[in-house]
Amino acid sequence: MKRSCTVLLIALLTFITAQPDVHALQLRVITEDWPPLSYLDNGEPRGMAVEIVEELLNRVRIPAQVHVIPWNLGWELASSEPNVLLFSMVYTEERAKQFKMIGAIAVGATKFYARKGSGITLASIEEAKQGHRISTYHKTYEEQFLKKQRFTNFVSVENPIEAAQKLMEGEVDLWINVEPGTGPILREAGYAPNDVEAVLTVSEELFYIAFSEATPDGTVAVWQEKLNAMKQDGTFEEIYHKWFPGKTLPPEVLKLN
């Protein structure tokens, strides 16, 4: 009996020590200025995705701060350093091999935009390649999409505000951007959402939270469990409707992983 208790105690201790020490993990939590999911308001991070991540930080009891930096810098950190959390990232199979991802947290659509009244119409991606200059920004899904589709007629800038400004100032003919950020980005750039018009929708996307590849699998699993719990207890839906009042929460976002 004594031997059985000893074996049981050793097994229990082995199980406990094998569990990921989520609370002790020093995470760098990074996002970009991409309203309404994330942005700075008087120096404080705000946005729908920011609130989701901050709630997750509370639930895993990690006292980390959300930092808003340019996307290309966040991408480089998450690609090269351990224990970096980067959001909101469009999910692709290629990215899922480079990062450890949990989600989904939002849905969007990739569109080409032209200045209102420009007369530009597009029936296909191939037409967008012909005689049109396009703006995007570094290390983003939009830039990667253009490269994958073999576009050569685009310019990449530092942030989405600059990409929108290039369109509105006539330096380019088209701006590629993923909804739901178009209206808020235009307002930050000094323009109105109806100053542009979508001339081609190319795909729908899901946004995820990404961890650098060296982050322990157990840590990522705990974060996914906490996100699932938020969706089950109504917290996720409450935050979503705060930022998107009157809109139905897409089932693909509410789905548990």
SULDAWO-V724071 format. One record per backbone hydrogen bond with DSSP energy under -0.5 kcal/mol. NH is the residue of the N-H (numbers start at 1). CO is the residue of the C=O. If there is no record, write none. Layout:
BEGIN
NH&CO, NH&CO
END
This chain:
BEGIN
5&1, 6&2, 7&3, 8&4, 9&5, 10&6, 11&7, 12&8, 13&9, 14&10, 15&11, 16&12, 17&13, 18&14, 19&15, 19&16, 22&20, 24&21, 25&21, 25&22, 27&25, 28&83, 29&27, 29&65, 30&28, 30&85, 31&67, 34&32, 34&38, 37&34, 38&34, 39&46, 41&44, 44&41, 46&39, 48&36, 49&37, 50&37, 51&47, 52&48, 53&49, 54&50, 55&51, 56&52, 57&53, 58&54, 59&55, 60&56, 61&57, 62&57, 63&61, 64&62, 67&29, 69&31, 69&67, 73&70, 74&70, 75&71, 76&72, 77&73, 78&74, 79&75, 80&76, 80&77, 81&77, 85&28, 86&210, 87&30, 89&208, 91&206, 96&92, 97&93, 97&94, 98&94, 98&95, 99&95, 100&211, 101&99, 102&209, 104&207, 105&207, 106&207, 108&205, 110&203, 111&177, 112&200, 113&175, 114&197, 116&195, 118&115, 122&199, 128&124, 129&125, 129&126, 130&127, 131&129, 134&153, 135&174, 136&155, 138&157, 140&137, 144&140, 145&141, 146&142, 147&143, 148&144, 149&145, 150&147, 151&146, 154&152, 155&134, 157&136, 163&159, 164&160, 165&161, 166&162, 167&163, 168&164, 169&165, 170&167, 171&166, 172&166, 173&133, 174&133, 175&113, 176&135, 177&111, 177&175, 179&109, 179&177, 181&178, 185&181, 186&182, 187&183, 188&184, 189&185, 190&187, 191&186, 195&192, 196&193, 197&114, 199&112, 200&112, 202&110, 202&200, 203&110, 205&108, 207&106, 208&89, 209&102, 210&86, 211&100, 212&84, 213&78, 215&212, 220&216, 221&217, 222&218, 223&219, 224&220, 225&221, 226&222, 227&223, 228&224, 229&225, 230&226, 231&227, 232&228, 233&229, 234&230, 235&230, 236&230, 238&234, 239&235, 240&236, 241&237, 242&238, 243&239, 244&240, 247&244, 250&248, 253&250, 254&250, 255&251
END
